[in-house]
Amino acid sequence: MELAIKNPIAPTTQNFLKPKPKVKSLRVFSLKCVSSLSSSDGAATGVVERPWKTSDARLVLEDGSVWRAKSFGARGTQVGEVVFNTSLTGYQEILTDPSYAGQFVLMTNPHIGNTGVNFDDEESRQCFLAGLVIRSLSISTSNWRCTKELGDYLLERNIMGIYDVDTRAITRRLRQDGSLVGVLTTEESKTDEELLKMSRSWDIEGIDLISGVSCTAPYEWVGKTDLEWDFNREGRGEIYHVVAYDFGIKHNILRRLASYGCKITVVPSKWPASETLKMKPDGVLFSNGPGDPSAVPYAVETVKELLGKVPVFGICMGHQLLGQALGGKTFKMKFGHHGGNHPVRNLLANRVEISAQNHNYAVDPASLPEGVEVTHINLNDGSCAGLAFPALNVMSLQYHPEASPGPHDSDSADTSSYCNSEAANAILNFRRIHGVNEESKTKGISRNVSDCGKKRR
Ligand SMILES: NC(=O)CC[C@H](N)C(=O)O
């Protein structure tokens, strides 16, 4: 089946390939009503003096813009790539998503911190992100599950935050010019020029970030989604054994697999494929994870060694590793997809799912060999959002079927259909429907899927 995909609503490639503008000089920005600290070039002025907190932090972007605002959480100096996230809720899940390692998350929702934080919403053992950039930090928290305020939570985890930033202006900049490296500092001794230089000498590309977030030894995962919140209330016990490679795995992936009847062994990112095969799993999951997927060739090798020997499923980084293991290439997108409102067309089920996404890289469908199908496309830009290679029992999604935070369209209690894209369904159904050695009935790939969204360096 040739999947000729034309996406009538995708923006033109032209829009997505605009080069970065050349920056002539440093420009200082601050919200007029909040700053009373004079900047080195005198541009920042304010009208409100104490007792309000005055600006004590700067975010300097590699394009030369300097954003003066107020710090919360930890103090110091931190470099990272700035990305914007369009989720309205779920900041705590975002803060604890290991895939944000090396990145500042700028929330487009202006009001953050109003529900505080709690122990249940953490997606990993710690916060790995570089920092949090927000417009307004809620002055009070109100939620029955709240155990702590956001600022205190970040301080305890040594994560920097900056608020009273014009997040709309930065988001427009990122949309136009692509993701930018930035430096966040509370240190007045550092000049804007120094910080700019620091931002321009750092790059997230080519760095192995997954080994810094992965677990170091295998462990058994226990813990399902609370029945109160679960769509799959039947409870199936543990019918299948899944080995999950932890490249920065989110807890909700594990919870959803457990709820769908999987016994899960989580293994570190460098766990040998031969050891995994000795465990005789029914399926292997390659998890999400931070950074450049082309910078972790050892993980691609592990995936290659497992291909065809056991059904495999990949999520986000796992999808990108599978794409490479199948012979394809990944590329850096202009500003990526981060948020809980991304429409995806599920070509297998012929339906649209609103999905949770967090990635800056994507698999180039034109680089994939014959037999690999593009099964899902992102309807905002036509990029590849899912792959399948039935001959080798491979399925993967670029986005997060487990959500957390985000919509649950891609989760399903129905395990009877190949078309459902929830992680456990995919693993379970591939084995049942295709059999390990069955030849692919599908030929060709969707080479016509738009390659827009590419970042031009
Ligand atoms: N969530 C993820 O797994 C992210 C994948 C990869 N680090 C990217 O940014 O594209």
The ligand as an SDF file (V2000), in Angstrom:
LIG
                    3D

 10  9  0  0  0  0  0  0  0  0999 V2000
   10.4230   13.4300   24.2510 N   0  0  0  0  0  0  0  0  0  0  0  0
   11.4750   12.9500   23.6260 C   0  0  0  0  0  0  0  0  0  0  0  0
   11.7740   11.7670   23.6550 O   0  0  0  0  0  0  0  0  0  0  0  0
   12.3210   13.9440   22.8950 C   0  0  0  0  0  0  0  0  0  0  0  0
   13.1300   13.3200   21.8070 C   0  0  0  0  0  0  0  0  0  0  0  0
   14.2920   14.1750   21.3630 C   0  0  0  0  0  0  0  0  0  0  0  0
   15.1020   14.4800   22.4640 N   0  0  0  0  0  0  0  0  0  0  0  0
   13.8030   15.4310   20.6780 C   0  0  0  0  0  0  0  0  0  0  0  0
   13.8790   16.5220   21.2180 O   0  0  0  0  0  0  0  0  0  0  0  0
   13.3320   15.3340   19.5760 O   0  0  0  0  0  0  0  0  0  0  0  0
  1  2  1  0
  2  3  2  0
  2  4  1  0
  4  5  1  0
  5  6  1  0
  6  7  1  0
  6  8  1  0
  8  9  2  0
  8 10  1  0
M  END
$$$$
